[in-house]
């Protein structure tokens, strides 16, 4: 058996200071599996896809989405985002 490792950040760190963007993402019914998982890992490309699909007429929320998108786009492609934490 080979043990695998990966690098990840927690969504709570990614969305720090952007609670409305996080709520909008959750309300958009993202195509991920939620539940009793300890970790739900997604790629930076998939997070970009989900965030670009979110839209808000509220300027504050739109700025938060843009801020998080910029953070995601500056991450190395090999880093995952854990949605459960």
Secondary structure as the mmCIF struct_conf table of DSSP 4:
data_model
#
loop_
_struct_conf.conf_type_id
_struct_conf.id
_struct_conf.beg_label_comp_id
_struct_conf.beg_label_asym_id
_struct_conf.beg_label_seq_id
_struct_conf.end_label_comp_id
_struct_conf.end_label_asym_id
_struct_conf.end_label_seq_id
STRN STRN1 UNK A 7 UNK A 10
HELX_RH_AL_P HELX_RH_AL_P1 UNK A 11 UNK A 14
TURN_TY1_P TURN_TY1_P1 UNK A 15 UNK A 17
HELX_RH_AL_P HELX_RH_AL_P2 UNK A 19 UNK A 27
TURN_TY1_P TURN_TY1_P2 UNK A 28 UNK A 29
BEND BEND1 UNK A 31 UNK A 32
BEND BEND2 UNK A 35 UNK A 36
BEND BEND3 UNK A 38 UNK A 38
STRN STRN2 UNK A 41 UNK A 42
HELX_RH_AL_P HELX_RH_AL_P3 UNK A 44 UNK A 52
TURN_TY1_P TURN_TY1_P3 UNK A 53 UNK A 53
BEND BEND4 UNK A 57 UNK A 58
HELX_RH_AL_P HELX_RH_AL_P4 UNK A 59 UNK A 73
TURN_TY1_P TURN_TY1_P4 UNK A 74 UNK A 74
BEND BEND5 UNK A 75 UNK A 75
TURN_TY1_P TURN_TY1_P5 UNK A 77 UNK A 78
STRN STRN3 UNK A 79 UNK A 82
TURN_TY1_P TURN_TY1_P6 UNK A 83 UNK A 84
#
